Amino acid sequence: MHYDVIVIGAGSMGMAAGYFLSKSGKKTLLIDSFNPPHNQGSHHGDTRIIRHAYGEGEKYVPLALKAQELWNDLEKISGRQLFSPTGVLNVGSEEADFIKNIISSSKTYSLPLEILDSIEVNKRWPGITLPEKYIGCFEPASGVLKCEECIEAYRELAEQHGATILTNSKVEELSVYDKRVTVKTTDQTFYSDALVVSAGAWSGSLLSMLGLNLPLNPVRKTFAWFDVNEDLYNHKDFPAFSFETSQGQYYGFPSIDSSGLKVGRHDGGETINLNDSLLKFGELDKDETDLRNFLQHYMPSTKQFKYGKTCMYTMTPDEDFIIDLQKPL
Ligand SMILES: Cc1cc2nc3c(=O)[nH]c(=O)nc-3n(C[C@H](O)[C@H](O)[C@H](O)COP(=O)(O)OP(=O)(O)OC[C@H]3O[C@@H](n4cnc5c(N)ncnc54)[C@H](O)[C@@H]3O)c2cc1C
């Protein structure tokens, strides 16, 4: 069967690509090893933070703002509530690059940002105990996306525009020769004029079939939900957050509709062999203690652990994103 475009991997990136391609009239096939959204890759766990004044560098701000515009469009088109404008509180030392970048990003792009010292942070959000050495940069216009529902919304719309979505089908072989793409699953072969590889943590092995050897390192990440006093941590009063501390880098979410406070660790994690199964939350002793340690220091009013999950980051050596286009050979 021949398509204009084949998208390998219909997760966060691929499902969005499939929607825009099919909407533009391209005959599009999306292929996924599982049935997205699912809990085997990088997109599960209910929520994701979207930040605008980007701490990883000003160069990402136009992309973040465009992404926000597209999420707002998706809400309108799908009729779903996908974004919660909780605001995002970024915490760190005044000298940290992350904090400096946030401040300069907000200045360059005129983004709303409130810079608060620790006393102001502790007063405004009594659920936080911030030591004097840190400041808070609060982005009131940023917030939280329901990440799995975003994929469901794009999936529904892509199908309405005629995209074919082949689930539970792993791509085993891939080649591009003489401007023709050939993609093989266990039992079927497809052809196309163009190809999108958005296979998340598995991208390295698929791209290597095209002679593209990228330094991608899949890493196991942990996150968990904790019971809280709703008066302190509910999503109408408490922001999403990103903390760069001497104990490590942590991020988290307010209790959304009484879900509990969700917290995860951004730095560290274990390199994964994708042929092995991903160790579940709790299989390593540090999984819970690591997150608890953060909460004890900075949000000591949080209560019991509810449950935790693991997920995968795909890391590059400099932690910058790889977004690129390969012209036909
Ligand atoms: C714990 C955690 C917290 C995060 N928090 C944030 C956050 O707050 N804000 C933020 O912006 N980002 C966050 N991220 C990152 C964000 O979730 C990811 O960047 C994003 O989900 C990656 O999307 P993707 O499409 O690359 O991968 P995925 O969504 O994992 O999609 C890849 C898809 O490819 C499929 N696939 C792989 N190999 C094959 C194959 N051979 N054949 C067919 N299909 C295949 C997989 O089944 C999968 O569905 C977080 C990630 C994690 C893990």
The ligand as an ORCA input file, in Angstrom:
! r2SCAN-3c Opt
* xyz 0 1
  C       8.173     11.418     33.499
  C       8.181     12.414     32.371
  C       7.820     13.727     32.632
  C       7.845     14.667     31.608
  N       7.451     15.950     31.871
  C       7.383     16.851     30.869
  C       6.834     18.137     31.082
  O       6.405     18.456     32.187
  N       6.791     18.990     30.026
  C       7.226     18.633     28.789
  O       7.155     19.450     27.860
  N       7.727     17.410     28.552
  C       7.802     16.522     29.555
  N       8.245     15.256     29.313
  C       8.712     14.932     27.963
  C       7.556     14.616     27.022
  O       6.592     13.819     27.632
  C       8.179     13.904     25.835
  O       9.114     14.786     25.224
  C       7.168     13.488     24.793
  O       6.105     12.736     25.333
  C       7.922     12.651     23.768
  O       7.061     12.383     22.706
  P       7.489     11.369     21.574
  O       6.431     11.404     20.561
  O       8.911     11.648     21.190
  O       7.530      9.940     22.335
  P       6.293      8.995     22.724
  O       5.112      9.796     23.101
  O       6.829      7.991     23.673
  O       5.950      8.316     21.333
  C       6.802      7.440     20.669
  C       5.937      6.381     20.052
  O       6.703      5.624     19.122
  C       6.230      4.306     19.155
  N       7.261      3.421     18.591
  C       8.534      3.284     19.001
  N       9.199      2.398     18.239
  C       8.326      1.971     17.305
  C       8.415      1.030     16.259
  N       9.540      0.361     15.988
  N       7.313      0.815     15.502
  C       6.157      1.491     15.740
  N       6.030      2.386     16.748
  C       7.090      2.616     17.518
  C       5.965      4.064     20.637
  O       5.085      2.980     20.864
  C       5.387      5.398     21.068
  O       3.967      5.400     21.041
  C       8.240     14.285     30.312
  C       8.591     12.959     30.057
  C       8.564     12.026     31.063
  C       8.951     10.611     30.769
*
